[in-house]
Amino acid sequence: MQRRLILPLIVFLLGALALAAAAILTFSPTRQNQTGTASVGGPFSLTTPDGKTLTDKELRGAPFLVFFGFTHCPDICPTKLFEISETLRAAGPKGEKLRALFISVDPARDTPETLKSYLGSFDPRIIGLTGDQAAIDATVKAYRAYAKKVPLKDGDYTMDHTALVYLMGKDGSFIGAFNSERPPAEAAAEWLRHL
């Protein structure tokens, strides 16, 4: 009886140790900036739905959200974008400077035109961004996000990706994860606090 309990206990302990090690490596002081917060975010140069280049520097001056996704996403992406749209609406006139970035992790399908059509259903302050695979990969890495192509049986594919919404400060620094699932007025109040 005791032998049957030892193996699951060992597996559990190894899993807990691996999780602790990952947390330590991700948020260790060597990977933090001068303020002591984790180094998340960084320079990028990506393409808007209008075919223009947008860099991180152009967003300075107001806090902004970053969300990684793709237009063929069946549920998570449209839900997050709706929640962000509702938060922007709840921010009212005070939120006119607020912006949210929807960065595609599927640049092969998410052309500027595709993003423009897809984002037409959401708040216009949500800016779709795409680029070549190298630029997307570099941005995903800078934000410590995750994106992976997953083949489907019919020859098509989907994308597995981080569903976290990042709240970035007006200087472009990482503030923390943004909970878009709260009541919109509550989420808007947090975002506006950083103006």
Disulfide bonds with the S-S distance in Angstrom:
none
